[in-house]
C-alpha cells in the first residue's frame, strides 16, 4: 500500500502557523514512508474564499520548503461537488440517512435545551427529499466507534451519544463532514494527520467511511497549538499568520525547525538541528498529545541563532528584500541611489551578531545611507545632557586632527577626550553615537564611524552641536 497523506487548508485568510506545522508533519511522514503528499484546497465556502488566499497558501508552502511541483495537486474541493452529492444519495438509498425539516428552534422546544442536540424526531417518519429538508446520517443505536490514532491510542466513542448529524443542507449541498470523507476516499488517502480540534468529528467521519463501504484511514491528531495563556491560537487575538513572520524577517529554516518542536523533540538535549535530522528522526508515535505552546520569544531566539550561523555572503543576500523594499517588504528610509553595497558589506558581520530578525537590519544601518540621521528624540534627550556640548566640541576637534580615520584611532581619541572630563568611554560615546546614528544603541560606534567616513561623521557632529546651542 502506498501511503497517501493530505493537507487540506481553506483559503479564507492568512496561513496559520498551526496549519504550517501540520503540513510539515504530513510532508515528512510521506517522505519517510515513500508515499505521496496531496494538497487539497477546501474552497466550498464561496462567501469567504478568495483567489489571493489560495495563492497565499501555495506561496507559504513554498517558503517552508514544500514547493510547487513536489506534491500532488492542488486539487479543489469544489471540483468534487458531484461526488459529494452522489455519496449523499447512496447513503439515503441504503437507508443510512433520512430527511428532516426540523428547525433549530423546534428541536430546542422539544428538548428544552439548546445543548442537547438533535433528538431523532424524523428518524422513522419516512420524510422524502424536498426544499429546506436536510439529510441526516442515521447513527447506530448501539455499539462503539473506535478511532485508531497514532498519537492518542484508540479513543472510543459510544454511538448512542452521537446525534444523527446533518450530511447535506436543505439546498442539497453536502456539509464539511461528508465532503471531507468523500474527498479522502476519492484521492485514496491512507493517513489523516491533522489538528486535535478535528478529533470530535472523527467518529462521525469514521461512521461515514464504514457506511460507504470503504476502510477508514489511519488517524493522527496532533496537539492543539496554544499561546502563553494556554489558549488556542486565534487569528483575532494572536500573531498566527506565517506570512507575517516571513515578512518580519524570520528564516524559513528557523521557522521549520521551531514548528516541528511543537509537540515533538529530536533525540538528545538539543532543539536546533539540521532539517535532515528532523526528517530522519521524526515519529508520529512520539508526538506528545498535550497542547503545544507557541513561544514567540523562543522562536525569535531560534531565528537569531540561525541568522548568526549564516555565512556572511548568505546573510547579505538574505537582507536584500529589507534593504531594497522588494515584494511585500516596506521600503527603507533611503532612496535606492543612496544605498552603498560596499558600505553595507563592511558592517554586515557586525550587524549579523546583533539582530534576531532580518527586518531589524534597517534601523541598524540606516545611518549609513540617509542624508541626515533619523533622530530618536527620546535618545537625544537621554544622551544630550549637561556637558554634552563641551564633549562634542572636544570630540570634533580631536577627530578632525586625526591622521588615520580608523576604528582603533577613533576609539582611543574619544577615550582620551572622555578621560579629560572624568568620563568613562561608555558615557563619552553616548552623545557622539546619537549625533551620528540618531540612536543610543546600534552597531559598534567606532567601526560605524570608520565606514561612515570622516566628512559625513564630522558634518553630523557639528550639526548636533549647533542644535545644542
ABEGO torsion letter per residue (X at the ends): XBBBBBBBBBBAEBBBAAAAAAAAAAAAAAAAAGBBBBBBBBAABAAABBAAAAAAAAAAAAAAGBBBGABBOBBBAAAAAAAAAAAAAAAAAAGABBBBABBAAAAAAAAGBAAAEBAGAAAAAGBBBBBGBBBBBBBBABEBBBBBBAAAEBBBBBAAABBBBBABBAAGBBBAAAAAAAAAAAAGBABBBBBAAAAAAAAAAAAAAAAAGBBBBBBBBBBBBBBAAGBBBBAAABBABAAAAAAAGBBAAAAAAAAAABGBBBBEBBABBBAAAAAAABBAAABBABBBBBBAAAAAAAAAAAAAABBAAAAAAAAAAAAAGBEABBBBABBAAABBAAAAAAAAAAAAAABABAAAAAAAAAAAABABBBBBAAAAAAABBBGAAAAAAAAAAAAAABABBBAAAAAAAAAAAAAAAGBBAAAAAAAAAAAAAGBABEBBAAAAAAAAEAAAAAAAAAAAAAAAX
